[in-house]
Structures are given as C-alpha cells and as structure tokens.
Amino acid sequence: MAGTRRRPGVMGPHVEGYRVWLLGQGYTPDTVRNMLKEFGQVGAWLADAGLGVADLDEGRVQQFRAFRRSVGFRRVPGPRALTPMLRYLREIEAVAVAQPSSTPLDVLIGRYRCWLVEERGLAAPTVARYESTARRFLAEEAMTGEAVHPETLTGAEVNAFLLRECARVCSGSAKGRVAELRSVLRFLYLHDLTPMRLGSSVPPVGGWRLSTLPPTIEPADVQRLLDSCDGETVIGRRDFAIMTLIARLGLRSIEVSRMELDDLDWRSGEVLIRGKAARLDRLPMPTDVGEALVCYLRDRPSLPRIRRVFLTDRAPVGPIRADLVGDVVQRACLRAGVGHVGPHRLRHALARQLLRRGAGLMAIAQVLRHQDLATTALYAKVDLDALREVAQPWPGAHR
C-alpha cells in the first residue's frame, strides 16, 4: 500500500498491481508514489459515493476532479494524470472498455474508414489522413445540427472547402487535399449517398514537379547536426542513431519509427527497412550506422514486450512516433546553430552526396527506394557544378 497515505477505498485490491505496472511503464519511483496517492484518492471517493471500480470511466474521473476542486483541495490531478489509471484497469478488465461515440457523422466516417482499408488497401497513416479530411469536410459542408446530409452537397460547396484548405497549406499539401477530397466524394457516390459524381468537380492544384530545386544542406552541416548529440546520455545516443540512419541510409521518418530489433541482421550486416505501402527492403548496414545502433541498444530500456528499436525517453515508455523524428532533428538544429531543416532534408543531402561521388540515378533510386525513377531524376538538378559544364550559352548573351 506504499504511496497511499489514506485508505485506498475500493482500489485496495489493485494497488500493488498498479504499482508494478507503473514501474514497468518506465515511471520513476517518486512518480509512482504520487500516482498511487491519486489512485487511492479515487478509490476513497468511489467508496464514499457508493460506487465500485467497475463504475469508473472518463465521466467519473471528471466528477472526481470537480469534487476535489469544490471542497478546496489545492492539488487536483489534471485530465491526463489519471489516464494511466483507466488504461491499467481496462487492461486487467476491472473497468469496461470505453465505447466509441456513435453520432451520424461517426457512423459515416466508420464506413468510409472500412472502405479505405478493405477496398482501397491503404496503410494506416494514409487512412488517418484521408479520414481527417473527410470528417472536416462533412462537418463543415454536409451537417445540419447532428444530422449528416451528403445528398445536398454541390460542386460549389466542394470548391469552397478546397479554397479554404489551399489558403492555409503549401502547394504540396494542397495536392494531397485534392486526392483526399476526391476519395471521399468517390465513396459517397459509389454508396449512393450523393446523386452526382462530385469528384470530377474538384479542380487540380497547379504545380510542376521539376520546376524547383530539391532543398538540401551541405555535408558539413549534416556532420554538425550529428556532432551536436550528447553521447553521454541515453537520449543523446538514441538521437544520434536516428539521425545517422537518415543521413547515411536515407530512411524516412516512418521507416525509422517502424524499425524493429529483429530487422537488424548483425551476422550479414544488413537492416530490413519497413517502407511505404508495406514494402520491405534490405540495405547494407554501414559501419558507422552499426556502431551508432550498438551504442544506443546497450542502454536501451529493456522491455521484452516492445520490439521496436527506438523508444521514448519519458514514461510511459513506448515506441516513438514518426513525428518525433522531426523533433529530434529540430533539436539538433538548435544545438548546432543550423537553420531549421526536417528529416527529409537529410535524405536530399544523401542523394546529393551520392551524385557528387559519381553514383548513377539508378543506384541512388535503389538506396532511396524510389519506385519511380522519375522521382530520382529530380536530384539530377542539385549538382549545379556538373550542370554548368554542359550548359549552352544563352543566344545573344555576348553581344
């Protein structure tokens, strides 16, 4: 019962299990002690209210917080502070799993999600992006109160939504909005929810693939980013390994986050890359990449249930998300005094280095795992010195 100064109420039988679970999630002993106090406070409040553990849910948690404020307690747990408690109680089936909301919009979005997965075969991150746009579009253009009326949609409303989206995002993201919007409109038409094929009313977004140079940074700046990582700390060694994988192998953020311990074949010196569209590729593991991974894995938190290579540094300890890779690179930019760049910029820098060293576009495409060689051809423009050697003088330039 350590950590619960007062009676834990109905939570008494679960205190020890909760303590062990919290430690397994990576929380420090001091943090666990404080969380057990809150655990006991909730249990005492449930007992005083004549409720049991099974009666606990998000609504009860809000009532508990409101009660603590109303009686004048100085410290009231925040809304996120009690989330681990509900997660643990649901894992041991002491509390029922929260039921998803079932508004008309949620039901329609659920059908759309199933269509994207079962009929289109899209990956989970793509489904989430398409679903987000569809929810926002239908909420803004097809709802009256709580009811959804897709049959009333018109081409003018579709274009109005697209114009609002284009005003707040870049041209590349705007092109994505077009694809996402056409997808949900195609779904609505195929399921007889709209009488017209409105997808054809979505205009394309102007933009030319080879009209600009791909952004990149100099090799010296890439090395400064790598050197800025603190090799004396676990998080520093983790960040160094992440950026080494991007800078030396050209991995995408999602590929870094998906990497598992079983993907590292130390005997053959290869690493399995879990790429886009469920694609699997094997790449040779350079010596510096292997050394960076070994330095991190020696002190990586030992969690047998988690096979992902890179873990968060704060409790609850778990696999990193793809967006954390961008945070790692941004922090390195601040430490090294380099202008802000994203992880993909390091991928561009690798392609530029390979091109300068004489690698052909086919070889670069294999390293970057491009399915279309035209995508790799974009990098032919970054070697300006080589382009100057073959450039013809402008007619009339020497008059």
N, C-alpha and C positions, 0 to 999 in steps of 0.2 A: 504493500500500500504506500510505498515511499512516493512522496510527491503530492499526496492528498492529505493536507493537514486536517481537514474535516471529513466527516463521513461521506463516502462516495455515493451513498444512496443506491439506486438500482444499478449503478455501474460497477458495484463492488466485484462481481464475478469476472469482469472483463479488464480490470486494471492491469494485472500482471501481463496478460496477453497483449494489451495495448502498449505497454512499456517495451516489451521485446520487439514488437512490430515497429515502433518508432525508431529504436536503435538500428534495426535492420534497414530502415529507410535513410540512414545516414545522419539523423539528428544527434546533436551533441548531448551529453548527459544533463547539462544545465537546462537546455531547451526542453528535453524530455520531462524534466522535473516540473517546469512551468506548464507544459501541456497536460500533464497528469493532474495538476491542480484544477485546470479548467475542465478536464474530464470529470473530476469528482464534483465540481460545482454544478455541471449539467445534470449529473446523476441525482444530486440532492434536490435540485429544482424539480426534476421529474417526479421524485418520490413525494415531495410536498404537494404537487399538483395531482397526485393520484394516478400518475401515468407510468408506463413501463418503457423499457428500452425499445420495444417494437413500435412504439408510438412516435419515435423520433424521426424527423425529416427536416428539410430545409425550412419549412414553415415554423416548426417547433423551435429551431435554432434562432430564428428571428424573434420569436416570442421570448425566448430566454434572454437574448441581448436587450430587448426592450424592458424586460423585468429588471435586469441589473441596472439599467440607466434610471428607471423610475424610482428605485429605492436608494439611489445616491451613491452607488459604488463608483469609486474613482477610476478603476480599471475595468473596461468592458472589452471582451475579445472582439476583434474585428471580424467581418464576414468571412474572410479567408482563413482565419485562425482555427476555426472549427471544422474546416473541410476535411482534414486528415481523420478526424474522429468519425465522421459519417462514412468515409471511404473504408476505414478499418471495420466498422460494424457491419457494413454491407458485404465486405469480403468474407466475414465469418457467418453471414446470413442471419445476424441478430436484428438487422433492420432491412426492410424491403427495398429493392432497387427502385430508384425514382422512375416514375412513368413519364415518358415524353409527352409534351403538350400535343393536343390534337385539334388545333384550330383548323379551319378550312384551308388556310394557307400552308400550314404544316403538312396536312394530308397531301395536298397537291405537290409540294416540294418533295415529299417522300416518294411519291410515284415517279417524279422526274429523276430523283436520285437512282431508283431501281432501274429505270430505263437507261441511264448513262452507264451503269455498271453492267447490266445484263445484255443490253442490245448494242451498246457502243463499245464496251470493254475498256473504258477509260480508267486510268490509275487514280488512286485515292486523292492525291493532291490536286489533280485536274478536276475531279468530281467536286471537290470542295470549292474550287474557284468558280466553276460553272454554276454550282448551287447558290453561291453567294450573290452572283449577278442576277440569277433568276428570281431569288427572293426579293432583292431590292427592286427589280423591275416590276414584278407583280404587285408588290406593296404600294408602289408609287402610282402605277398606271391602271391597275385592274381591281382595286379593292374599294368597296363601299361598306364602311364600318368593319365588321368582322368577315363579311362575305367576299368571295373572290369571283369576279365575273370576267374571265378571259375572252368570252364571246363578244364583249363590247370593244375590244381593242381595235385600234385603227392604225394605219400607216403613219399618220401624223403623230400619234402618241409614241409610237416606236421611235421615230426620228427625234422627237423632243427629248426622250430619255437618253438617246445616244449623244445628242448635242451636250447635254448636261454632263455626261460622263467624260466626253472628249475635252471639256473645258477644265477638268481637274487632273488629267493624267497626261503622260507623254504620248507621242505618236505610236510607239511600240505597244504600250498598254492599251491604247485606243483600238488598235487592230485586234487585240485579244478580246476586247469588249464586243466587237463586231461578231467574232466567232461565237462567243458565249451567248449573245443575244439571238443570233440565227439558230443556235442549237435549241434554246427553249421554245422559240417560235415554231420550229420544226416539230418538236414534241407535242405542242398544243394542237397543231394541225393534224398530225397523224393519229391523235387520240380523240379527234372530233370535238375538241374544246374551243376551237376557233373555226369559223366558216371559210376563212380565206388563208392562202399561203403567204402569211405576212413576212416570212423570212426574206422573200425577194425584195421587200421594200427597204431593207437595211442597206444603206449605201456603204461602199468600201471606203477605207481611210487612205488618203494619199500618203505615199511614202515609197522611196525607191531603195532597194536593198543595197546597191553598190554606190550610192550617192555620197556616202561619208566614209571617213577612215574609222576602223575599229579602235576604240580607246585602249591605250596601253600605258605602261610605265617602264622606265629604264631598269635594266638588271640590277644596277647599284641600289636603286630604291627598293627593289624586292628584297635584296640582301639586308638592307637596313630594317625592313619590317621583321625579317626572321631574327636578326640580332637583337631586336628590342624585347624579345620574350625572356622572361626570368627563368633560367634553367635551374634555380634553387628551389622552386615551388612546383607542386603537382600541376596546378592550373597553368603555370608558365610552360611546363614541358608538354602539357596537352595542347596548348595553343600553338606551340612550335611544331608539333607533329601535324596538326591540322593544316597549317599554312605550308608546311613542306610538301604535303600530299598535293595541295593545289598548285604550288609553284613548280614542282618537279614532274608531276604526272598530269596536271591539268584537270583535276577532278572538279566536278560541280559540287555545290553545297549539299544537294540532296544525296549525292553519292558518298560524301564524307559522313553524313549523319547515318546512312544506312549500313556502313561498313561493320561487319561482324568479326568476332575473333576467329571463327572458322574460315574466314576469307583470306587469312594470312597464311600462305603456304611457305614456311620458312625453309623447308628442305629444298624446294625447287626455286626459291627466290621469286615467287610470283604473288600477286594480290588480285583477288577477284573483285571486280567493280560491278555493283548493282546499279545499272544506269536507268535511263528513261525507258518507258514502255516495257518494263520488266526485262530489259536487255541485260545479259551477263557477258562481261568481257574479262579476259585475263591480261594483265600487264606485268612486265618485269619490275621487280622491286629494286630500285637503285640503292646503293649502299647507304647514302645519307638519309633516304626515306626509312630504311630498315632500322638504322641507328636511332632516329627520332622516335619511331614507334616503340622500340625496346625501352628507351629512357622513360617514356610515359607509362608503358604497361607494367614496369617494375613496381610503381607506386599507385597504379590504378586501383580504386576501391574494389575489393573482392566481393562481387555479388554474383554467385553462380546462376541465379535466375535470369540475369541480364547478359546477353551475348553480344550486344553492341560494343564496339571498341571505345567510343568516346562517350563519357558520362558527364552529367552536370556536376558542378562543384558545390552546390548547395542542396540541402535536403528539401524535399525528398529526392534522393539521388536516383537518376534515371537516364535513359538515352537522351542525347542532345537533339534538338530540333534543327532543321536546316537553317532557319533564320539566325540561330546562334552563331553559325559560321561567319555570317556577315558582321556580327558584333565583335567576334574575335579579331577580324581584320581591321575593323574600325578602331578598336582599342590600340592595336599595333600602330596604326597611322598616327594616333595622338602621341604615343610614346616616341615614335621615330621622327616626328615632325614632318611627315609626308602628307601631302594633300589627300583628302578623303578618297579612297578607292574601295570598290567592292570586291568580293572574291572572284567574280568573273573577269575582272581586270587582270588578275594574276594569270588566269587562263590565257588571255590575249597575249600577255607578256611572254608566256612559254612558247606560243606559236611564233611570235616574232623572233625569239632566240633561235628556234629550230630553223626558221627560214634563213636567218643570217649565217647559220653554220652550214648551209648548203642542202638542207633537207628538202625533198620534193613535197608537193602538195599531197600526194598520195600517202607519204609517210606521216605527215602532220595530221591528216584525216584519221589515220589509224590510232595515233596517240590520243587525239581529242575525241575519238569515237563518233565521228560525224557519219550519218547515214547518207547524206547528200554531199558529193564533192563540191557542189556549187557553194555550200556553206564555207568550206575550207578556202575556196578561191578568194573569199573576201580578204584573207590575210595576205594575199599577194601584194596588196596595196600598201602595206605598212613598211616595206623595205624601200624607203624613198631613195636611198643611195643607188640601189640597183636600178630603180625606175629612171633615175636621171641619166644613166648610161645609155638607155635605149630610147629615151625621149627624143623626138624630132623637133627641130627649132620651129617656132611659130612663123607661118608665112608672113613676110614683110617685117619681121622683128628688127632687122638690121638696116632699114632704110636710112 
